[in-house]
């Protein structure tokens, strides 16, 4: 009876398993040795594909960025572009919160991340925004998305009413927030995004 064969080692397979490890154990839980063990190979085998753990993480981060949708920036409706980009960006980070510190550091030389940044900036300039403002809008949207992805406002409160009721009268319903965390966090993000875009619409008439 033939012995079972180990699937061919590839950058894609390494990257996908690395993301699984980071999702489950965080960035500190990823090591080349642990990754190799999970793939059924020796650590030395990984180094023929990735020279360092950081190089691997950069590739993992770039693969996550491939799920971010900037297609609406192909037209001239910059508001639609921002909404689609911001929502898909938040969804990508929410799916892999342990990877947020790597993504937050910026695109560096990651090809996909740079393509996304280029599409956003180009779309905003094409829609009439001066390059300086296009840069600041891109940065501001990133701040909004990262803030939403890095923590949950609603889960920051205890579910014990006694923590609040006697000393913090304006927080007498705070203990209920955890039960509705996903809904409140999502709607809060939408509120912030729409307020941001509304402010930009007012600003647009004053800049050229």
Secondary structure, DSSP 4 states (H G I P E B T S, - for coil): -PPPPPPPP-HHHHHHHHHHHHHHH-GGG--HHHHHHHHTS-HHHHTTT-SSHHHHHHHHHHHHHTT---GGGGSS-HHHHHHHHHHHHHHHHHHTGGGHHHHHT--TT-HHHHHHHHHHHHHHHHTT--HHHHHHHHHHHHHHHHHHHH--SGGGS-S-GGGTTTT-GGGTTGGGGGGGHHHHHHHHHHHHHHHHHHHHHHHHTT--
